[in-house]
């Protein structure tokens, strides 16, 4: 059997020291022709072979044809959800949604391509990426956090270009992120919880719109994300808990929960009662139908309608737009409120499991929410809504 040819050849040249030789290597290009020789700095053939094999494994040898590939050719389809990169990452445990894929494609199209289009990918240098990033920061009108997301998009692509042999080194590896200014979302107070969700609030605050009332109550009492609330199906609801199996995306419908955070979340009796009441008047009652159904079957209530109705409820209890904006109160604040009230009440790792926060530590991965933990959480949930129920009865 013929031994396969190595993608390179070695030869030696004498050094100034008598009887001493140094080995040079000529790699083959994509057409099988030898490229210009490079010194291995090795004095034995075996060591030179190891050097050459290591360079190939590390992807540090760039074929001339690949290096001259236009940036737009390399970028085409890179962030496609069914493309090689995302599917490879998913196969290795990564979590990517279709909306994330679309966001990345938009970043390439709007912010990266205009600057690098037509440039051979192998000629991109770190100073160019630094200049592009600074221009983006100064003139794009994007907040620093968004600029950093676009830079991260470019960094991933350059890292992959190196991995696939388009580059000798990664020109984006040393590019730093910009300082970000985070807006801390506010939370609602216990008094406001009572005003928003006491037994009379459905009529007096929410104007009888039970679907928005129940969805917001669910957000407060369980800490579910808005997409998770809107993605709940009838079959996910049980007397004492909900199974969070997915999340609703505007353009792509129901998909897996964020960061793969599928989980069981207990619900207090007040939420169970509201879901039962909502179910009595539901138009769609099949197991696969959505709990918080919108205008058509298979469509949830609209995101903007849920948020607008929540803001109107805040206005009805005395939190006007100016106060709401100053306190940074949004529908997602219900999740923050739940998290804040739970902190210190149960073990932090168990809380993160309940609310579906992403956590990379091994300890977190091996922390499980047991039945007794759900009882513990449910008791705290009852306490959170207890003021609203008692106050409602007193009125």
C-alpha positions as CSV (number, residue, x, y, z in Angstrom):
1,X,0.0,0.0,0.0
2,X,1.4,3.4,-1.0
3,X,2.2,5.6,1.9
4,X,0.2,8.9,1.7
5,X,2.3,12.0,0.9
6,X,2.8,14.6,3.5
7,X,1.5,18.1,2.5
8,X,5.1,19.4,2.7
9,X,8.7,18.4,2.0
10,X,11.8,19.0,4.1
11,X,15.4,19.7,3.0
12,X,18.5,20.8,4.9
13,X,21.0,23.5,4.4
14,X,24.4,23.9,6.1
15,X,24.9,26.5,8.8
16,X,28.0,28.5,9.5
17,X,29.0,25.8,12.0
18,X,30.8,22.9,10.3
19,X,28.8,19.7,9.9
20,X,25.7,21.3,11.2
21,X,22.5,21.6,9.2
22,X,19.1,23.3,9.7
23,X,16.0,22.0,8.1
24,X,13.6,24.0,5.9
25,X,10.1,23.2,5.0
26,X,8.0,23.7,1.8
27,X,4.3,23.3,2.3
28,X,2.0,22.5,-0.7
29,X,-0.7,24.9,-1.7
30,X,-4.2,23.9,-2.7
31,X,-3.0,22.9,-6.2
32,X,-0.3,20.6,-4.8
33,X,2.5,23.0,-5.8
34,X,5.2,23.9,-3.4
35,X,5.2,27.2,-1.6
36,X,8.3,29.2,-0.6
37,X,10.5,27.5,1.9
38,X,10.5,28.5,5.6
39,X,13.0,27.6,8.2
40,X,11.9,25.2,10.9
41,X,14.8,26.2,13.2
42,X,15.3,22.4,13.8
43,X,18.5,20.4,13.4
44,X,17.0,17.0,12.9
45,X,14.6,15.6,10.4
46,X,12.3,14.2,13.1
47,X,12.1,17.5,14.9
48,X,11.4,19.3,11.6
49,X,8.6,16.9,10.9
50,X,7.1,17.5,14.3
51,X,7.4,21.3,13.7
52,X,5.6,21.1,10.4
53,X,2.8,18.8,11.6
54,X,2.2,21.1,14.6
55,X,1.9,24.1,12.3
56,X,-0.7,22.3,10.3
57,X,-2.6,21.2,13.4
58,X,-2.7,24.8,14.7
59,X,-3.9,26.2,11.4
60,X,-0.9,28.5,11.1
61,X,-0.2,27.6,7.5
62,X,-2.4,29.6,5.2
63,X,-3.0,28.4,1.6
64,X,-2.6,31.3,-0.8
65,X,-6.0,30.8,-2.4
66,X,-7.8,31.0,1.0
67,X,-5.8,34.0,2.2
68,X,-7.0,35.9,-0.9
69,X,-10.7,35.1,-0.3
70,X,-12.8,38.3,-0.2
71,X,-14.2,39.0,3.2
72,X,-17.8,39.0,1.9
73,X,-17.3,35.5,0.4
74,X,-16.2,34.1,3.8
75,X,-19.0,36.0,5.6
76,X,-21.7,34.7,3.3
77,X,-23.9,32.3,5.3
78,X,-21.6,32.3,8.3
79,X,-24.4,33.1,10.7
80,X,-27.1,31.1,8.9
81,X,-28.9,29.0,11.6
82,X,-28.5,25.9,9.5
83,X,-24.9,26.8,8.6
84,X,-21.7,25.0,9.7
85,X,-20.7,27.2,12.6
86,X,-24.0,27.4,14.5
87,X,-24.9,23.7,13.9
88,X,-21.4,22.6,15.0
89,X,-21.7,24.7,18.2
90,X,-25.2,23.3,18.9
91,X,-23.9,19.8,18.4
92,X,-21.4,20.5,21.2
93,X,-23.9,21.9,23.7
94,X,-24.2,25.5,22.6
95,X,-27.5,27.3,22.7
96,X,-28.5,29.4,19.7
97,X,-31.9,30.6,18.7
98,X,-33.0,31.6,15.2
99,X,-33.5,35.2,16.4
100,X,-29.8,35.3,17.5
101,X,-28.8,34.1,14.1
102,X,-30.9,36.8,12.5
103,X,-29.4,39.5,14.8
104,X,-25.9,38.4,13.9
105,X,-26.6,38.4,10.2
106,X,-28.0,41.9,10.6
107,X,-24.8,43.0,12.4
108,X,-22.7,41.7,9.6
109,X,-24.8,43.3,6.9
110,X,-25.2,46.8,8.5
111,X,-22.1,47.4,10.6
112,X,-19.3,45.0,9.4
113,X,-19.7,44.5,5.7
114,X,-19.6,48.2,4.6
115,X,-16.1,48.5,6.1
116,X,-14.5,45.2,5.1
117,X,-16.3,44.3,1.9
118,X,-13.8,43.7,-1.0
119,X,-10.8,43.2,1.3
120,X,-9.0,39.9,1.1
121,X,-9.5,38.2,4.5
122,X,-5.9,37.4,4.9
123,X,-4.9,41.1,4.7
124,X,-7.1,42.2,7.6
125,X,-4.9,43.5,10.4
126,X,-5.6,44.3,14.1
127,X,-5.1,48.1,13.6
128,X,-7.9,48.0,10.9
129,X,-10.3,46.3,13.3
130,X,-9.4,48.7,16.1
131,X,-10.1,51.7,13.7
132,X,-13.4,50.2,12.6
133,X,-14.4,49.6,16.2
134,X,-13.6,53.1,17.3
135,X,-15.5,54.5,14.3
136,X,-18.4,52.4,15.2
137,X,-18.2,53.6,18.8
138,X,-18.0,57.3,17.8
139,X,-20.3,57.6,14.8
140,X,-22.9,54.8,14.7
141,X,-25.2,56.1,17.4
142,X,-25.1,52.6,19.1
143,X,-24.8,52.3,22.8
144,X,-21.5,50.8,24.0
145,X,-23.1,47.5,24.9
146,X,-24.4,47.1,21.3
147,X,-21.1,48.1,19.8
148,X,-19.5,45.4,21.9
149,X,-21.9,42.8,20.6
150,X,-21.0,43.8,17.0
151,X,-17.3,43.6,17.9
152,X,-17.9,40.1,19.4
153,X,-19.6,39.1,16.1
154,X,-16.4,40.1,14.2
155,X,-14.2,38.4,16.7
156,X,-16.0,35.1,16.3
157,X,-15.7,35.3,12.6
158,X,-12.0,36.0,12.7
159,X,-11.4,33.2,15.1
160,X,-13.2,30.8,12.8
161,X,-11.2,32.1,9.8
162,X,-8.1,31.2,11.6
163,X,-9.5,27.8,12.5
164,X,-10.3,27.1,8.9
165,X,-6.9,28.2,7.5
166,X,-7.8,31.6,6.1
167,X,-5.4,33.4,8.4
168,X,-2.0,32.9,10.0
169,X,-3.1,34.6,13.2
170,X,-6.2,36.2,14.6
171,X,-6.2,40.0,14.0
172,X,-9.2,40.5,16.4
173,X,-7.8,38.6,19.4
174,X,-6.4,41.7,21.1
175,X,-9.3,44.0,20.4
176,X,-10.8,45.2,23.7
177,X,-14.4,46.0,24.5
178,X,-15.7,49.4,25.4
179,X,-16.9,50.3,28.9
180,X,-20.7,49.7,29.2
181,X,-23.2,51.7,31.2
182,X,-25.9,49.4,32.5
183,X,-29.3,50.6,33.3
184,X,-30.5,48.7,36.4
185,X,-34.1,47.8,36.0
186,X,-36.3,48.8,38.9
187,X,-38.6,46.6,40.9
188,X,-42.1,47.1,42.2
189,X,-42.8,47.5,45.9
190,X,-45.0,45.2,48.1
191,X,-47.5,48.0,48.3
192,X,-47.6,48.2,44.5
193,X,-47.9,44.4,44.2
194,X,-51.0,44.7,46.4
195,X,-52.5,47.5,44.3
196,X,-51.8,45.7,41.0
197,X,-52.9,42.2,42.0
198,X,-55.5,42.3,44.8
199,X,-58.8,40.6,44.1
200,X,-60.5,43.8,42.9
201,X,-57.6,44.9,40.7
202,X,-58.7,42.9,37.6
203,X,-61.7,45.2,37.2
204,X,-60.4,48.4,38.7
205,X,-56.7,48.4,37.5
206,X,-56.7,46.1,34.5
207,X,-60.2,46.9,33.2
208,X,-61.2,43.3,33.1
209,X,-58.5,42.2,30.7
210,X,-57.8,38.9,32.4
211,X,-55.3,37.6,29.9
212,X,-52.9,40.5,30.6
213,X,-53.6,40.4,34.3
214,X,-52.9,36.7,34.5
215,X,-49.8,36.9,32.3
216,X,-48.3,39.7,34.5
217,X,-49.3,37.9,37.7
218,X,-47.5,34.8,36.3
219,X,-44.4,36.9,35.6
220,X,-44.3,38.3,39.1
221,X,-45.0,35.1,41.0
222,X,-42.7,32.8,39.0
223,X,-40.0,35.1,37.5
224,X,-40.6,33.6,34.0
225,X,-39.3,35.6,31.1
226,X,-41.9,37.3,28.9
227,X,-41.2,34.9,26.0
228,X,-41.6,31.9,28.4
229,X,-44.9,33.2,29.6
230,X,-46.2,33.8,26.1
231,X,-44.9,30.4,25.0
232,X,-46.7,28.4,27.7
233,X,-49.1,25.7,26.4
234,X,-52.1,24.1,28.1
235,X,-50.1,20.9,28.5
236,X,-47.4,22.8,30.4
237,X,-49.7,23.9,33.2
238,X,-50.2,21.6,36.2
239,X,-52.0,22.2,39.5
240,X,-48.9,23.1,41.4
241,X,-46.3,24.0,38.8
242,X,-45.6,24.9,35.2
243,X,-43.2,23.1,32.9
244,X,-41.1,25.7,31.1
245,X,-40.4,23.9,27.8
246,X,-39.9,26.8,25.4
247,X,-40.0,30.5,24.7
248,X,-41.9,32.5,22.1
249,X,-39.9,34.5,19.5
250,X,-41.5,37.1,17.3
251,X,-40.3,35.9,14.0
252,X,-39.7,32.3,14.7
253,X,-42.5,31.2,17.0
254,X,-42.0,28.7,19.8
255,X,-38.5,27.4,20.4
256,X,-36.3,26.1,23.2
257,X,-36.0,28.1,26.4
258,X,-33.1,30.6,26.6
259,X,-29.7,29.0,27.3
260,X,-31.4,25.7,27.4
261,X,-33.1,26.6,30.7
262,X,-36.1,24.2,30.4
263,X,-37.3,23.6,34.0
264,X,-40.1,23.0,36.5
265,X,-41.4,26.2,38.3
266,X,-43.9,26.0,41.1
267,X,-46.9,28.2,41.1
268,X,-48.8,29.6,44.1
269,X,-52.5,28.9,44.5
270,X,-53.4,32.4,43.4
271,X,-51.8,31.9,40.0
272,X,-53.4,28.4,39.7
273,X,-56.8,30.0,40.3
274,X,-56.2,32.7,37.7
275,X,-55.1,30.1,35.1
276,X,-58.2,28.1,35.8
277,X,-60.4,31.1,35.4
278,X,-58.6,32.0,32.2
279,X,-59.1,28.5,30.9
280,X,-62.9,28.7,31.4
281,X,-63.1,31.4,28.7
282,X,-60.3,30.2,26.4
283,X,-61.1,29.8,22.8
284,X,-58.4,27.1,22.2
285,X,-58.3,24.3,24.7
286,X,-56.2,21.6,23.1
287,X,-53.0,20.5,24.9
288,X,-50.8,22.2,22.3
289,X,-52.7,25.5,22.4
290,X,-51.2,28.5,24.0
291,X,-52.4,29.5,27.5
292,X,-52.1,33.3,26.7
293,X,-53.5,33.1,23.2
294,X,-53.8,36.1,21.0
295,X,-55.9,36.9,18.0
296,X,-55.3,33.7,16.2
297,X,-54.8,30.1,17.1
298,X,-51.1,29.3,17.6
299,X,-50.3,33.0,18.3
300,X,-49.8,34.4,21.8
301,X,-50.8,37.9,23.0
302,X,-48.5,40.5,21.4
303,X,-45.5,41.6,23.3
304,X,-46.2,45.3,22.8
305,X,-49.8,44.9,24.0
306,X,-48.7,43.1,27.1
307,X,-46.2,45.8,27.9
308,X,-48.6,48.7,27.1
309,X,-51.3,47.1,29.4
310,X,-48.8,46.8,32.2
311,X,-47.8,50.4,31.9
312,X,-51.5,51.4,31.9
313,X,-51.9,49.4,35.1
314,X,-49.0,51.2,36.7
315,X,-50.6,54.5,35.7
316,X,-53.8,53.4,37.3
317,X,-52.1,52.9,40.7
318,X,-50.3,56.2,40.5
319,X,-47.0,55.4,38.8
320,X,-47.1,57.7,35.8
321,X,-44.8,57.6,32.8
322,X,-42.3,60.0,34.2
323,X,-42.0,58.0,37.4
324,X,-41.9,54.7,35.5
325,X,-39.1,55.9,33.3
326,X,-37.1,57.3,36.2
327,X,-37.4,54.0,38.1
328,X,-36.7,52.0,34.9
329,X,-39.9,49.9,35.3
330,X,-40.7,47.6,32.4
331,X,-42.6,44.3,32.2
332,X,-39.3,42.5,32.8
333,X,-39.2,44.2,36.2
334,X,-41.6,41.6,37.4
335,X,-38.9,39.0,36.9
336,X,-36.4,41.2,38.8
337,X,-39.0,41.7,41.6
338,X,-39.4,37.9,42.0
339,X,-35.7,37.4,42.0
340,X,-35.1,40.1,44.6
341,X,-37.8,38.8,46.9
342,X,-36.4,35.2,46.6
343,X,-32.8,36.2,47.3
344,X,-31.8,35.1,50.8
345,X,-34.9,32.9,51.1
346,X,-33.5,29.9,49.3
347,X,-30.1,28.6,48.3
348,X,-28.7,30.8,45.5
349,X,-27.9,27.9,43.1
350,X,-31.5,26.5,43.5
351,X,-32.9,30.0,42.9
352,X,-30.9,30.2,39.7
353,X,-32.3,26.8,38.6
354,X,-35.9,28.0,39.3
355,X,-35.6,31.3,37.4
356,X,-33.4,29.8,34.6
357,X,-30.4,32.0,34.9
358,X,-27.3,31.0,33.0
359,X,-24.4,29.8,35.1
360,X,-21.2,28.2,34.0
361,X,-19.9,26.7,37.2
362,X,-19.8,23.0,37.7
363,X,-21.5,23.3,41.1
364,X,-24.5,24.8,39.4
365,X,-24.7,22.1,36.7
366,X,-24.9,19.5,39.5
367,X,-27.4,21.4,41.6
368,X,-30.9,19.9,41.2
369,X,-34.3,21.3,42.3
370,X,-35.9,18.7,44.5
371,X,-39.6,18.4,45.5
372,X,-38.9,19.9,48.9
373,X,-37.3,22.8,47.2
374,X,-40.4,23.4,45.2
375,X,-42.5,23.4,48.4
376,X,-40.1,26.0,49.9
377,X,-40.3,28.2,46.8
378,X,-44.1,27.9,46.7
379,X,-44.4,29.0,50.3
380,X,-42.4,32.2,49.5
381,X,-44.6,32.7,46.4
382,X,-47.7,32.5,48.6
383,X,-46.2,35.1,50.9
384,X,-45.4,37.5,48.0
385,X,-49.0,37.4,46.9
386,X,-50.4,37.0,50.4
387,X,-50.6,40.7,51.0
388,X,-52.7,41.1,47.8
389,X,-55.1,38.4,48.8
390,X,-55.6,39.6,52.4
391,X,-55.9,43.2,51.3
392,X,-58.5,42.2,48.7
393,X,-60.6,40.4,51.4
394,X,-60.4,43.3,53.8
395,X,-61.7,45.6,51.1
